[in-house]
Amino acid sequence: MPDDETTLADLRAHVRAFVDEREWEQFHSPKNLSMSIAIEASELMAEFQWLTEAQSRDAVADEAHRQRIRQELADVIIYCLSLANVMDLDLSQAVIEKLALNAHKYPTEVYRGRW
C-alpha cells in the first residue's frame, strides 16, 4: 500500500482493526495515547542522538539505520492515528487548517529560507 494509493482513512481503518482485534480500546484514552506519541517520538529522536547534522542525513542512507527510523516513525504515526480515531478527529482538515494558520504566522515573503 504505497502512499500514492493509500488514503488517511485507509490507514485509520487498519489501525482501528488492529486495536479492535486485540481489544485495546480500553487502554486508548487520549491521555495514554498522547503519552505514547511522546514516547515513540523520543525513540525516533534517539536514532539521531549525538549525530551531527551531516551524520543525521547520512544515517538515512544506511539501510539498517533507515529501517529503525522507519519503524519508529511508523509507531508515532500509528499512535497519532489511534488518537484521531478515539477523538473522532478529521486529520486531513486539521492539517489543512494548521497549515493555513502557519502560513499566516510565517508569511513566505518574511520566512523564505529563514528560520
C-alpha positions as CSV (number, residue, x, y, z in Angstrom):
1,M,0.0,0.0,0.0
2,P,2.2,2.9,-1.2
3,D,1.5,6.5,-0.1
4,D,0.1,7.5,-3.5
5,E,-2.5,4.7,-3.3
6,T,-3.4,4.8,0.4
7,T,-5.7,7.3,2.0
8,L,-5.6,8.5,5.5
9,A,-9.0,6.9,6.0
10,D,-7.4,3.5,4.9
11,L,-4.7,3.9,7.5
12,R,-7.1,4.8,10.2
13,A,-9.2,1.8,9.4
14,H,-6.2,-0.5,9.5
15,V,-5.1,0.9,12.9
16,R,-8.7,0.7,14.2
17,A,-8.9,-3.0,13.1
18,F,-5.6,-3.8,14.7
19,V,-6.7,-2.2,18.0
20,D,-10.2,-3.8,17.9
21,E,-8.8,-7.3,17.2
22,R,-6.7,-7.0,20.4
23,E,-9.4,-5.3,22.5
24,W,-7.0,-2.5,23.3
25,E,-9.5,0.3,23.0
26,Q,-10.0,0.1,26.8
27,F,-6.4,1.3,27.2
28,H,-6.6,4.0,24.5
29,S,-7.6,7.1,26.4
30,P,-6.5,10.5,25.0
31,K,-4.0,10.8,27.9
32,N,-2.4,7.4,27.3
33,L,-2.3,7.9,23.5
34,S,-0.7,11.3,23.8
35,M,1.9,9.9,26.2
36,S,2.6,7.1,23.7
37,I,3.1,9.6,20.9
38,A,5.7,11.4,23.0
39,I,7.4,8.1,24.0
40,E,7.6,6.9,20.4
41,A,8.8,10.4,19.3
42,S,11.6,10.2,21.8
43,E,12.6,6.7,20.4
44,L,12.7,8.3,17.0
45,M,14.9,11.1,18.3
46,A,17.2,8.6,19.9
47,E,18.1,7.3,16.4
48,F,19.7,10.7,15.7
49,Q,21.0,11.5,19.2
50,W,24.7,12.5,19.1
51,L,24.8,12.7,15.4
52,T,25.9,15.9,13.6
53,E,23.6,17.4,11.0
54,A,25.6,15.8,8.3
55,Q,25.7,12.4,10.0
56,S,21.9,12.6,10.5
57,R,21.5,13.0,6.8
58,D,23.9,10.1,6.1
59,A,22.0,7.9,8.6
60,V,19.0,7.6,6.3
61,A,21.3,6.1,3.6
62,D,22.4,3.3,5.9
63,E,19.8,0.6,5.4
64,A,19.8,-0.8,9.0
65,H,19.6,2.7,10.5
66,R,16.9,3.7,7.9
67,Q,14.8,0.7,8.9
68,R,14.9,1.6,12.6
69,I,14.0,5.2,11.8
70,R,11.2,3.9,9.5
71,Q,9.8,1.7,12.3
72,E,9.9,4.4,15.0
73,L,8.2,6.9,12.6
74,A,5.5,4.4,11.9
75,D,5.0,3.9,15.7
76,V,4.5,7.7,16.0
77,I,2.0,7.8,13.1
78,I,0.1,4.7,14.4
79,Y,-0.4,6.4,17.8
80,C,-1.4,9.6,16.1
81,L,-4.0,7.8,14.0
82,S,-5.2,6.0,17.2
83,L,-5.7,9.3,18.9
84,A,-7.6,10.6,15.9
85,N,-9.8,7.5,16.0
86,V,-10.5,7.9,19.7
87,M,-11.3,11.6,19.4
88,D,-13.1,11.2,16.0
89,L,-10.9,13.9,14.5
90,D,-10.7,14.7,10.8
91,L,-7.0,14.8,10.5
92,S,-6.9,15.9,6.9
93,Q,-9.0,19.0,7.8
94,A,-6.9,19.6,10.9
95,V,-3.6,19.6,8.9
96,I,-5.0,21.9,6.2
97,E,-6.3,24.3,8.9
98,K,-3.0,24.2,10.8
99,L,-1.0,24.9,7.5
100,A,-3.3,27.9,6.9
101,L,-2.6,29.2,10.4
102,N,1.2,28.6,10.0
103,A,1.1,30.4,6.6
104,H,-0.4,33.4,8.3
105,K,2.1,33.2,11.2
106,Y,5.1,32.6,8.9
107,P,4.5,34.5,5.7
108,T,6.6,33.4,2.7
109,E,8.0,36.9,2.0
110,V,9.4,37.1,5.5
111,Y,10.5,33.5,6.2
112,R,11.6,32.1,2.8
113,G,15.0,30.4,3.5
114,R,15.0,31.6,7.2
115,W,14.0,30.0,10.4
